Amino acid sequence: MTVAVASGKGGTGKTTIATNLAMVAAERYGHVTLLDCDVEEPNSHIFIKGQKTKEEVVNIKIPEVDESICTECGACSNFCQYNAIVSLKGRPVVFKEMCHSCGGCSLVCQPKAIHEVDHRIGLINFYSAGKISLIYGLLDVGSPLSPPLIGAVKRHENKNALNIIDAPPGTSCPVIEAIKDADFIILVTEPTPFGLNDLVLAVEVSRKLNKKFAVAINRVGSGDDRVHKYCKEENIPIILEIPDDRRIAELYSNGYTIFENLPEYRKSFEEALISVDGVIQNG
């Protein structure tokens, strides 16, 4: 079972909910895998404090041209829709940062002058924290393509246990890559006009992907009730509400979790996880 925690915008409390749910799940199920797929700015490891067990370099395949064989026909340049390989005065030039690693240029090259080589895009870090296995990706500085690294992180899902994905913010390609295989999505928002605007976008994406989803509202009391009204009108369940509590903000700023330090909120997270489990089990 895989639950993705996503949001239409950053700063809504996505990581707060993902890490606290992981702690609940560790107690309830005995083991949980937390996959931080927000690879441009992963921070789950700040709150889930464990022992690093290993790291893994992630590469993608990019083209390399053997100029001694190349006939300068331009087929590779004509094929590439991302302009990652272009013909300059007939000579192919590779822009590795733009390559999407599809391999098409090597297929259309008749003289077989193109072969693929590894190009590093980031790291995957593995941590053990009691019953929680934390796996997070870290995109290399300057690397523009996060979806391949997100996919590499997801390949470490434990098919025999609960997986929680901390997805990137927004509704673009990295988010789709993170949530596309999830059994359930928790959309985190806040009770503000900006929160509602981006929640609507996230709901549209979830529906396009034909996913089961529910909403979690963070900092309740800091805004208005328009998010609640929207969810009611759209028949979207709200499975978790976290009040605008200064103590929570102080814990977060110091790298501590709600679950461990404010026991009065434990039940809310437990009930949210039970609700998700029930929806998934009932199909």
Secondary structure by P-SEA (a helix, b strand, c coil): cbbbbbbcccccaaaaaaaaaaaaaaaaccbbbbbccccccccccccccccccbbbbbbbbbbbbcccccccccccccccccccbbbcccbbbbcccccccccccccccccccbbbbbbbcbbbbbbbcccbbbbbbbbcccccccaaaaaaaaccccccbbbbbbccccccaaaaaacccccbbbbbbcccaaaaaaaaaaaaaaaaacccbbbbbcccccccaaaaaaaaaacccccccccccaaaaaaaaaccccccccccaaaaaaaaaaaaaaaaaac
